[in-house]
Amino acid sequence: MSEPTLTIVLRCFNEGVGFTRALEEIAAQLRQLALPVEIVAVDDGSSDDTWSLLIATRLPGVDVRALRLSRNFGKEAA
């Protein structure tokens, strides 16, 4: 039986400024856990560079997945 994975889901909307740093800080905390972790980031129709930052993000020890919504649906839908 495989070990459970902790999944963190982040809603992102125009987070370009400082977003990479925030992901790095979250990943640093997650790496301290003794189990597999992943971050699923949902771009909720951002009009800045959030999406390009998400798809370029590589964090050692943390799987980062990105999902892009076609427009801003709001935090509940994202």
C-alpha positions as CSV (number, residue, x, y, z in Angstrom):
1,M,0.0,0.0,0.0
2,S,1.4,3.4,-0.9
3,E,1.9,6.2,1.5
4,P,-0.8,8.9,1.5
5,T,-0.1,12.2,-0.3
6,L,-0.8,15.6,1.3
7,T,-2.4,17.9,-1.3
8,I,-2.5,21.7,-0.8
9,V,-4.9,23.5,-3.2
10,L,-4.2,27.2,-3.8
11,R,-6.5,29.5,-5.6
12,C,-4.4,32.1,-7.5
13,F,-5.8,35.4,-8.9
14,N,-3.3,38.0,-10.1
15,E,-0.7,36.8,-7.7
16,G,2.4,37.5,-9.9
17,V,4.1,39.8,-7.5
18,G,5.7,37.7,-4.8
19,F,4.0,34.5,-5.9
20,T,7.1,32.5,-6.5
21,R,8.5,33.4,-3.1
22,A,5.2,32.4,-1.4
23,L,5.4,29.0,-3.2
24,E,9.0,28.5,-2.1
25,E,8.0,29.3,1.5
26,I,5.1,26.9,1.4
27,A,7.3,24.2,-0.2
28,A,10.0,24.7,2.5
29,Q,7.4,23.9,5.2
30,L,6.0,21.0,3.4
31,R,9.4,19.4,2.9
32,Q,9.7,19.1,6.7
33,L,6.8,16.6,6.7
34,A,7.6,12.9,6.4
35,L,5.2,12.1,3.6
36,P,4.7,12.9,-0.1
37,V,3.3,16.3,-0.8
38,E,1.9,18.2,-3.8
39,I,0.6,21.7,-4.5
40,V,-2.3,22.1,-6.9
41,A,-2.5,25.8,-8.0
42,V,-5.7,26.9,-9.7
43,D,-5.3,30.1,-11.7
44,D,-8.7,31.7,-11.5
45,G,-8.5,33.8,-14.7
46,S,-5.5,36.0,-13.8
47,S,-4.7,38.9,-16.1
48,D,-1.1,39.2,-15.0
49,D,1.9,36.8,-15.2
50,T,0.5,34.3,-12.6
51,W,0.0,31.5,-15.2
52,S,3.5,31.8,-16.7
53,L,5.0,31.7,-13.2
54,L,3.0,28.6,-12.3
55,I,4.0,26.6,-15.3
56,A,7.6,27.5,-14.8
57,T,7.7,26.6,-11.1
58,R,10.0,23.7,-10.1
59,L,10.3,23.0,-6.4
60,P,12.6,20.3,-5.2
61,G,10.7,17.6,-3.2
62,V,7.3,19.1,-3.9
63,D,5.1,18.2,-6.9
64,V,3.5,21.3,-8.3
65,R,0.5,21.0,-10.6
66,A,-1.3,23.9,-12.3
67,L,-4.8,24.3,-13.6
68,R,-6.0,27.4,-15.5
69,L,-9.6,28.5,-15.6
70,S,-10.8,30.3,-18.7
71,R,-12.0,33.3,-16.7
72,N,-12.4,34.5,-13.1
73,F,-15.1,32.2,-11.5
74,G,-14.5,33.3,-7.9
75,K,-13.0,31.5,-5.0
76,E,-15.8,29.1,-4.5
77,A,-15.5,27.6,-8.0
78,A,-11.7,27.8,-8.1
